[in-house]
Structure formats: C-alpha cells, structure tokens
C-alpha cells in the first residue's frame, strides 16, 4: 500500500521475493472474498427492503380499488352536535356506495421497486451511448500507422 516493491518488502522481512508474491496474492484473494461477501449481504438486505416496500404498495393498491361505502344516520329533530341516541323510527339513513378504479400512485411505486431490483441484480441491458466526432492519434505516424490502415 506504500508503493514498495516486493523485493524491498522481502529484504525488510528477511524473506524471498517469491514468498512475498505468494503472500500478497493470498491477501488480495481474501480481501476480494470479504468484499464480495459484504456486497452480497448488502444486496440481500436492499432486496429484502424492496420486497417489503413492494408488498406494501400492492396492499395499498388493493385497498384503493375496493368498493367504498359510507353510511350517514340523521335523527329528525336533533342537532348534529347532540349525542342523543335516536329511535329507529326517528332516524333517516343514507348509504353511499362508490366503485373506485384505484390510485395509480401505488402502481407507480410498484414499478419503481421493480426497476430498482433490476438495477441491483444487473438485469438491465447496458445503456448504449452514440457519439460522433473525430479521433485524432498524434503518435500514429511514429508507430508506422498511416491513414490508409486506420
């Protein structure tokens, strides 16, 4: 990490360069394994959060398409702010029913969860970037490259 060569490290530790090479390779392999495990655990945790959030969105969607019913009971001769129980023959009941077509914001949330999951898992195709321009190679003639064989 300090930029020392394997030979310098070997001399300082009293080992041969080949042993240092072997040890550094083993350390690098261990670091990569630890990093991969940490990344896998993080990905699994994020996927679990997404699954939970998506379930909540679906539950909210289902509630948003259910039939809505409300009932209003008015007692004749009694003000609305009074808490006197009216007898059934003095009560007037209104039932309001509404068929709802659902709140599209919940489906949008589901879609965002799916998009995020695809990104985490690397399922999206790489974005293709079209560029236009001229490539200039200054050292081409010095290496025996001409415009004919570019």
N, C-alpha and C positions, 0 to 999 in steps of 0.2 A: 504494500500500500504506500510505502515511502519511495517507491521507484527504484529500489536497489535490485541489482541483477541477482540471478540465482547463484552465481559464483561468489558474489560478495556475501550473500547470506550464508552460504556453505562455509566460507572461510571464518566468518564470525562465530558460527556454531560448532565448528570443527567437524563438519560432515562433508560428504562429497556432493557435487552438483546434481548428480542423478537422484540422490535421496531427497534433496530439496525439491526437484522437479516432481517426484512422486508425491511428496507431502502436499505441495501446492495444488496438485491435481485433485488429491483426496479432499482437501479443504474446499476447493471450488465445487466439487460434486456435492459435498454436504450442504454448502450454502444454497446451491440450486435446489436441492431436495427440500430444505427448510422453507425457502421462498415459495416453492410450488405448493407445499402443504398449507402455508399461511394463505396463499392466494386461493386455494381450493376451499378452505374454511370460510374465508371472506365471501367468496362467490356463493357458497351454500347458504350462508346467513342472509345475504341480499336476496337470493331466490326465495327463501322462506318468507321474508318480509313482503316480497312481491305477491307470492301466493296468497298470503293473508289479506293484503290490500285488494287483490282482485276478487277474492271471495266476498269481501265487504261491498264492493261495487256491485257484484251480481245480486247480493241480498237487497241492496237499496233499489236496484233496477226492478226486481220482482215486486217490492212494495209499491214502487211508483206506477205499476201497471194494474194493481189491484183495484177493484171497484171501490169507490169512495161513497160512504153512506154517512149521513148526519141526520139527527132527529132533534126536532125542536118541540118542546111542550110549552104551551101558553095556557095559563089559567085565566078564565074570564073574571074580570072584576078585581084582579090582584096585580099590583105593580110588579115589574120585573125584578126590582131590587129587594122585594119582600121574600122571606124564606118560609112562607106558609105553604104547607102541602095542600094541593088542590085535590078535590074528589074527582074520580074519573069522569063523572058527568059534567063537571065544570071545566075540564081540560080540553084543549084543542092541540092535536098532534100533527106535526108536519114532518114527513120523511123526504129527504133529498138524496137522490142517488145519481152518481156521475161515473161514467165509464172513462177511464183515463188511458192515454196512449203512452205513458211513460216519459221519464225525464231523460233526454238524450245526453245529459252531462255524465250520467252513470256509465253509459256505453262508451263515452269518450275516455273515461277513467280506465275501463277495461282495456281499451285499445292501447292506452299509454303503458299499462302494465305489460301487455304482450310485446310491445315494441322494446321496452326496457329489458325484458327477459331475453329477447332475441339478440340484443346487443351484448348482454353479459355472456351469453353462450356462444357468441361469434357466429350466429346463424345468418346474419345479414350479409348479402353479397358486398364485396368491396366497392366503394364508390369509384366510378370511372371519371377521370378528370381529363378533359380535352384541352390541349394547349396548342397555341400557334406561335410561331416565332422562327428565328434563325439560330442555328447552332454554330458558334464560332470556335474553332480549335486553333489556338495560336501556335502550338508546338507541332502541328501536323507535318509541315514540310521538314522539320528537323528529324522526325522519325521515319521519313520516307513515305509519308502519306500525301497523296495528291487529291485534287478534287475529283479525278476520274474514278478512284476506288473508294470514295466515301459512301 
